[in-house]
Amino acid sequence: MEILIILTTESTKTKALKLAKLLIKRKLAACVSIKKILSIYEWEDQIEKTKEYEITIKSKPELKDDLII
């Protein structure tokens, strides 16, 4: 059985939970995991760091077009 795994982020726990519940309710995901992370990146020649929430979405490959826009 193939599994589609999609990683994305949200800025707040509230937004991450809202997305997770929506995906489960619409049967677009079998499972959604959320964890707090620290992202470090370069923006306009400055090193930045941001606390955010990483969202792992586990779904079926045939739902890819409904999940990725």
Backbone atoms as SQL, in Angstrom:
CREATE TABLE atoms (id INTEGER PRIMARY KEY, chain TEXT, resi INTEGER, resn TEXT, atom TEXT, x REAL, y REAL, z REAL);
INSERT INTO atoms VALUES
  (1, 'A', 1, 'MET', 'N', 0.846, -1.181, 0.000),
  (2, 'A', 1, 'MET', 'CA', 0.000, 0.000, 0.000),
  (3, 'A', 1, 'MET', 'C', 0.891, 1.243, 0.000),
  (4, 'A', 2, 'GLU', 'N', 0.612, 2.154, -0.892),
  (5, 'A', 2, 'GLU', 'CA', 1.354, 3.408, -0.950),
  (6, 'A', 2, 'GLU', 'C', 0.707, 4.450, -0.053),
  (7, 'A', 3, 'ILE', 'N', 1.559, 5.282, 0.530),
  (8, 'A', 3, 'ILE', 'CA', 1.083, 6.366, 1.398),
  (9, 'A', 3, 'ILE', 'C', 1.672, 7.674, 0.893),
  (10, 'A', 4, 'LEU', 'N', 0.847, 8.688, 0.814),
  (11, 'A', 4, 'LEU', 'CA', 1.287, 10.033, 0.467),
  (12, 'A', 4, 'LEU', 'C', 1.553, 10.778, 1.769),
  (13, 'A', 5, 'ILE', 'N', 2.754, 11.342, 1.886),
  (14, 'A', 5, 'ILE', 'CA', 3.090, 12.130, 3.064),
  (15, 'A', 5, 'ILE', 'C', 3.409, 13.544, 2.610),
  (16, 'A', 6, 'ILE', 'N', 2.734, 14.508, 3.212),
  (17, 'A', 6, 'ILE', 'CA', 2.922, 15.924, 2.884),
  (18, 'A', 6, 'ILE', 'C', 3.343, 16.640, 4.164),
  (19, 'A', 7, 'LEU', 'N', 4.379, 17.461, 4.059),
  (20, 'A', 7, 'LEU', 'CA', 4.815, 18.293, 5.185),
  (21, 'A', 7, 'LEU', 'C', 4.504, 19.748, 4.873),
  (22, 'A', 8, 'THR', 'N', 3.981, 20.436, 5.849),
  (23, 'A', 8, 'THR', 'CA', 3.735, 21.870, 5.726),
  (24, 'A', 8, 'THR', 'C', 3.871, 22.486, 7.108),
  (25, 'A', 9, 'THR', 'N', 3.737, 23.792, 7.205),
  (26, 'A', 9, 'THR', 'CA', 3.818, 24.457, 8.501),
  (27, 'A', 9, 'THR', 'C', 2.697, 25.483, 8.649),
  (28, 'A', 10, 'GLU', 'N', 2.414, 25.814, 9.891),
  (29, 'A', 10, 'GLU', 'CA', 1.496, 26.893, 10.241),
  (30, 'A', 10, 'GLU', 'C', 2.143, 27.706, 11.344),
  (31, 'A', 11, 'SER', 'N', 1.753, 28.956, 11.447),
  (32, 'A', 11, 'SER', 'CA', 2.372, 29.864, 12.412),
  (33, 'A', 11, 'SER', 'C', 1.870, 29.685, 13.839),
  (34, 'A', 12, 'THR', 'N', 0.667, 29.130, 14.000),
  (35, 'A', 12, 'THR', 'CA', 0.118, 28.963, 15.350),
  (36, 'A', 12, 'THR', 'C', -0.466, 27.557, 15.531),
  (37, 'A', 13, 'LYS', 'N', -0.550, 27.148, 16.777),
  (38, 'A', 13, 'LYS', 'CA', -1.144, 25.849, 17.102),
  (39, 'A', 13, 'LYS', 'C', -2.622, 25.821, 16.707),
  (40, 'A', 14, 'THR', 'N', -3.308, 26.931, 16.911),
  (41, 'A', 14, 'THR', 'CA', -4.730, 27.018, 16.568),
  (42, 'A', 14, 'THR', 'C', -4.940, 26.760, 15.081),
  (43, 'A', 15, 'LYS', 'N', -4.132, 27.391, 14.231),
  (44, 'A', 15, 'LYS', 'CA', -4.256, 27.185, 12.785),
  (45, 'A', 15, 'LYS', 'C', -3.917, 25.751, 12.396),
  (46, 'A', 16, 'ALA', 'N', -2.893, 25.189, 13.023),
  (47, 'A', 16, 'ALA', 'CA', -2.492, 23.807, 12.720),
  (48, 'A', 16, 'ALA', 'C', -3.610, 22.829, 13.089),
  (49, 'A', 17, 'LEU', 'N', -4.213, 23.021, 14.254),
  (50, 'A', 17, 'LEU', 'CA', -5.312, 22.153, 14.686),
  (51, 'A', 17, 'LEU', 'C', -6.530, 22.292, 13.777),
  (52, 'A', 18, 'LYS', 'N', -6.821, 23.510, 13.372),
  (53, 'A', 18, 'LYS', 'CA', -7.960, 23.754, 12.475),
  (54, 'A', 18, 'LYS', 'C', -7.757, 23.020, 11.152),
  (55, 'A', 19, 'LEU', 'N', -6.551, 23.112, 10.594),
  (56, 'A', 19, 'LEU', 'CA', -6.250, 22.419, 9.343),
  (57, 'A', 19, 'LEU', 'C', -6.354, 20.909, 9.517),
  (58, 'A', 20, 'ALA', 'N', -5.782, 20.395, 10.591),
  (59, 'A', 20, 'ALA', 'CA', -5.817, 18.947, 10.840),
  (60, 'A', 20, 'ALA', 'C', -7.254, 18.431, 10.937),
  (61, 'A', 21, 'LYS', 'N', -8.081, 19.114, 11.694),
  (62, 'A', 21, 'LYS', 'CA', -9.472, 18.689, 11.857),
  (63, 'A', 21, 'LYS', 'C', -10.237, 18.752, 10.539),
  (64, 'A', 22, 'LEU', 'N', -9.977, 19.780, 9.745),
  (65, 'A', 22, 'LEU', 'CA', -10.638, 19.921, 8.448),
  (66, 'A', 22, 'LEU', 'C', -10.259, 18.775, 7.503),
  (67, 'A', 23, 'LEU', 'N', -8.980, 18.447, 7.459),
  (68, 'A', 23, 'LEU', 'CA', -8.514, 17.364, 6.582),
  (69, 'A', 23, 'LEU', 'C', -9.110, 16.021, 6.985),
  (70, 'A', 24, 'ILE', 'N', -9.168, 15.768, 8.286),
  (71, 'A', 24, 'ILE', 'CA', -9.755, 14.507, 8.769),
  (72, 'A', 24, 'ILE', 'C', -11.258, 14.478, 8.485),
  (73, 'A', 25, 'LYS', 'N', -11.937, 15.560, 8.774),
  (74, 'A', 25, 'LYS', 'CA', -13.392, 15.630, 8.565),
  (75, 'A', 25, 'LYS', 'C', -13.766, 15.409, 7.104),
  (76, 'A', 26, 'ARG', 'N', -12.974, 16.006, 6.188),
  (77, 'A', 26, 'ARG', 'CA', -13.243, 15.868, 4.751),
  (78, 'A', 26, 'ARG', 'C', -12.676, 14.586, 4.158),
  (79, 'A', 27, 'LYS', 'N', -12.103, 13.739, 5.016),
  (80, 'A', 27, 'LYS', 'CA', -11.527, 12.455, 4.610),
  (81, 'A', 27, 'LYS', 'C', -10.404, 12.615, 3.583),
  (82, 'A', 28, 'LEU', 'N', -9.676, 13.720, 3.697),
  (83, 'A', 28, 'LEU', 'CA', -8.521, 13.954, 2.832),
  (84, 'A', 28, 'LEU', 'C', -7.242, 13.427, 3.463),
  (85, 'A', 29, 'ALA', 'N', -7.290, 13.085, 4.745),
  (86, 'A', 29, 'ALA', 'CA', -6.135, 12.533, 5.445),
  (87, 'A', 29, 'ALA', 'C', -6.587, 11.436, 6.387),
  (88, 'A', 30, 'ALA', 'N', -5.745, 10.417, 6.507),
  (89, 'A', 30, 'ALA', 'CA', -6.023, 9.352, 7.469),
  (90, 'A', 30, 'ALA', 'C', -5.496, 9.737, 8.847),
  (91, 'A', 31, 'CYS', 'N', -4.423, 10.538, 8.852),
  (92, 'A', 31, 'CYS', 'CA', -3.781, 10.943, 10.098),
  (93, 'A', 31, 'CYS', 'C', -3.043, 12.262, 9.863),
  (94, 'A', 32, 'VAL', 'N', -3.062, 13.123, 10.854),
  (95, 'A', 32, 'VAL', 'CA', -2.316, 14.380, 10.796),
  (96, 'A', 32, 'VAL', 'C', -1.560, 14.526, 12.115),
  (97, 'A', 33, 'SER', 'N', -0.246, 14.713, 12.008),
  (98, 'A', 33, 'SER', 'CA', 0.594, 14.903, 13.197),
  (99, 'A', 33, 'SER', 'C', 1.072, 16.349, 13.239),
  (100, 'A', 34, 'ILE', 'N', 1.128, 16.897, 14.441),
  (101, 'A', 34, 'ILE', 'CA', 1.541, 18.293, 14.629),
  (102, 'A', 34, 'ILE', 'C', 2.637, 18.332, 15.684),
  (103, 'A', 35, 'LYS', 'N', 3.726, 19.059, 15.371),
  (104, 'A', 35, 'LYS', 'CA', 4.766, 19.245, 16.381),
  (105, 'A', 35, 'LYS', 'C', 5.346, 20.650, 16.282),
  (106, 'A', 36, 'LYS', 'N', 5.733, 21.187, 17.422),
  (107, 'A', 36, 'LYS', 'CA', 6.320, 22.522, 17.500),
  (108, 'A', 36, 'LYS', 'C', 7.778, 22.438, 17.046),
  (109, 'A', 37, 'ILE', 'N', 8.175, 23.365, 16.174),
  (110, 'A', 37, 'ILE', 'CA', 9.537, 23.370, 15.654),
  (111, 'A', 37, 'ILE', 'C', 10.114, 24.784, 15.677),
  (112, 'A', 38, 'LEU', 'N', 11.418, 24.865, 15.492),
  (113, 'A', 38, 'LEU', 'CA', 12.106, 26.135, 15.328),
  (114, 'A', 38, 'LEU', 'C', 12.732, 26.113, 13.941),
  (115, 'A', 39, 'SER', 'N', 12.333, 27.027, 13.079),
  (116, 'A', 39, 'SER', 'CA', 12.863, 27.111, 11.719),
  (117, 'A', 39, 'SER', 'C', 13.891, 28.231, 11.648),
  (118, 'A', 40, 'ILE', 'N', 15.003, 27.945, 10.994),
  (119, 'A', 40, 'ILE', 'CA', 16.062, 28.930, 10.800),
  (120, 'A', 40, 'ILE', 'C', 16.286, 29.063, 9.300),
  (121, 'A', 41, 'TYR', 'N', 16.291, 30.308, 8.819),
  (122, 'A', 41, 'TYR', 'CA', 16.377, 30.547, 7.382),
  (123, 'A', 41, 'TYR', 'C', 16.954, 31.935, 7.121),
  (124, 'A', 42, 'GLU', 'N', 17.333, 32.179, 5.873),
  (125, 'A', 42, 'GLU', 'CA', 17.826, 33.494, 5.494),
  (126, 'A', 42, 'GLU', 'C', 16.720, 34.266, 4.801),
  (127, 'A', 43, 'TRP', 'N', 16.551, 35.531, 5.204),
  (128, 'A', 43, 'TRP', 'CA', 15.542, 36.402, 4.602),
  (129, 'A', 43, 'TRP', 'C', 16.138, 37.811, 4.508),
  (130, 'A', 44, 'GLU', 'N', 16.177, 38.337, 3.300),
  (131, 'A', 44, 'GLU', 'CA', 16.728, 39.668, 3.043),
  (132, 'A', 44, 'GLU', 'C', 18.101, 39.855, 3.698),
  (133, 'A', 45, 'ASP', 'N', 18.977, 38.889, 3.428),
  (134, 'A', 45, 'ASP', 'CA', 20.367, 38.891, 3.906),
  (135, 'A', 45, 'ASP', 'C', 20.516, 38.804, 5.426),
  (136, 'A', 46, 'GLN', 'N', 19.489, 38.377, 6.108),
  (137, 'A', 46, 'GLN', 'CA', 19.537, 38.208, 7.563),
  (138, 'A', 46, 'GLN', 'C', 19.182, 36.772, 7.921),
  (139, 'A', 47, 'ILE', 'N', 19.836, 36.227, 8.933),
  (140, 'A', 47, 'ILE', 'CA', 19.466, 34.911, 9.449),
  (141, 'A', 47, 'ILE', 'C', 18.304, 35.118, 10.419),
  (142, 'A', 48, 'GLU', 'N', 17.214, 34.445, 10.139),
  (143, 'A', 48, 'GLU', 'CA', 15.997, 34.575, 10.946),
  (144, 'A', 48, 'GLU', 'C', 15.688, 33.238, 11.625),
  (145, 'A', 49, 'LYS', 'N', 14.938, 33.305, 12.706),
  (146, 'A', 49, 'LYS', 'CA', 14.419, 32.088, 13.339),
  (147, 'A', 49, 'LYS', 'C', 12.977, 32.337, 13.746),
  (148, 'A', 50, 'THR', 'N', 12.163, 31.314, 13.561),
  (149, 'A', 50, 'THR', 'CA', 10.734, 31.440, 13.813),
  (150, 'A', 50, 'THR', 'C', 10.216, 30.162, 14.459),
  (151, 'A', 51, 'LYS', 'N', 9.425, 30.313, 15.497),
  (152, 'A', 51, 'LYS', 'CA', 8.727, 29.159, 16.076),
  (153, 'A', 51, 'LYS', 'C', 7.466, 28.943, 15.255),
  (154, 'A', 52, 'GLU', 'N', 7.246, 27.707, 14.857),
  (155, 'A', 52, 'GLU', 'CA', 6.048, 27.376, 14.087),
  (156, 'A', 52, 'GLU', 'C', 5.678, 25.922, 14.335),
  (157, 'A', 53, 'TYR', 'N', 4.639, 25.474, 13.669),
  (158, 'A', 53, 'TYR', 'CA', 4.140, 24.114, 13.854),
  (159, 'A', 53, 'TYR', 'C', 4.259, 23.348, 12.545),
  (160, 'A', 54, 'GLU', 'N', 4.992, 22.236, 12.605),
  (161, 'A', 54, 'GLU', 'CA', 5.137, 21.365, 11.432),
  (162, 'A', 54, 'GLU', 'C', 3.963, 20.394, 11.410),
  (163, 'A', 55, 'ILE', 'N', 3.360, 20.269, 10.257),
  (164, 'A', 55, 'ILE', 'CA', 2.189, 19.409, 10.086),
  (165, 'A', 55, 'ILE', 'C', 2.545, 18.300, 9.102),
  (166, 'A', 56, 'THR', 'N', 2.411, 17.063, 9.540),
  (167, 'A', 56, 'THR', 'CA', 2.630, 15.908, 8.681),
  (168, 'A', 56, 'THR', 'C', 1.268, 15.311, 8.355),
  (169, 'A', 57, 'ILE', 'N', 0.965, 15.286, 7.063),
  (170, 'A', 57, 'ILE', 'CA', -0.333, 14.793, 6.593),
  (171, 'A', 57, 'ILE', 'C', -0.116, 13.447, 5.917),
  (172, 'A', 58, 'LYS', 'N', -0.807, 12.417, 6.387),
  (173, 'A', 58, 'LYS', 'CA', -0.722, 11.075, 5.800),
  (174, 'A', 58, 'LYS', 'C', -2.024, 10.801, 5.074),
  (175, 'A', 59, 'SER', 'N', -1.894, 10.478, 3.781),
  (176, 'A', 59, 'SER', 'CA', -3.080, 10.321, 2.953),
  (177, 'A', 59, 'SER', 'C', -2.831, 9.278, 1.872),
  (178, 'A', 60, 'LYS', 'N', -3.770, 9.218, 0.930),
  (179, 'A', 60, 'LYS', 'CA', -3.666, 8.312, -0.227),
  (180, 'A', 60, 'LYS', 'C', -3.115, 9.082, -1.420),
  (181, 'A', 61, 'PRO', 'N', -2.259, 8.450, -2.222),
  (182, 'A', 61, 'PRO', 'CA', -1.703, 9.131, -3.398),
  (183, 'A', 61, 'PRO', 'C', -2.771, 9.710, -4.326),
  (184, 'A', 62, 'GLU', 'N', -3.906, 9.061, -4.436),
  (185, 'A', 62, 'GLU', 'CA', -4.954, 9.540, -5.344),
  (186, 'A', 62, 'GLU', 'C', -5.612, 10.850, -4.869),
  (187, 'A', 63, 'LEU', 'N', -5.350, 11.252, -3.630),
  (188, 'A', 63, 'LEU', 'CA', -5.898, 12.508, -3.113),
  (189, 'A', 63, 'LEU', 'C', -4.922, 13.674, -3.256),
  (190, 'A', 64, 'LYS', 'N', -3.768, 13.422, -3.864),
  (191, 'A', 64, 'LYS', 'CA', -2.721, 14.447, -4.000),
  (192, 'A', 64, 'LYS', 'C', -3.242, 15.747, -4.599),
  (193, 'A', 65, 'ASP', 'N', -4.000, 15.674, -5.697),
  (194, 'A', 65, 'ASP', 'CA', -4.481, 16.890, -6.368),
  (195, 'A', 65, 'ASP', 'C', -5.475, 17.674, -5.500),
  (196, 'A', 66, 'ASP', 'N', -6.152, 17.006, -4.577),
  (197, 'A', 66, 'ASP', 'CA', -7.070, 17.701, -3.672),
  (198, 'A', 66, 'ASP', 'C', -6.325, 18.358, -2.509),
  (199, 'A', 67, 'LEU', 'N', -5.112, 17.893, -2.236),
  (200, 'A', 67, 'LEU', 'CA', -4.351, 18.394, -1.093),
  (201, 'A', 67, 'LEU', 'C', -3.316, 19.451, -1.469),
  (202, 'A', 68, 'ILE', 'N', -2.769, 19.358, -2.658),
  (203, 'A', 68, 'ILE', 'CA', -1.703, 20.276, -3.079),
  (204, 'A', 68, 'ILE', 'C', -2.257, 21.244, -4.115),
  (205, 'A', 69, 'ILE', 'N', -2.227, 22.525, -3.762),
  (206, 'A', 69, 'ILE', 'CA', -2.718, 23.544, -4.695),
  (207, 'A', 69, 'ILE', 'C', -1.659, 24.593, -4.960);
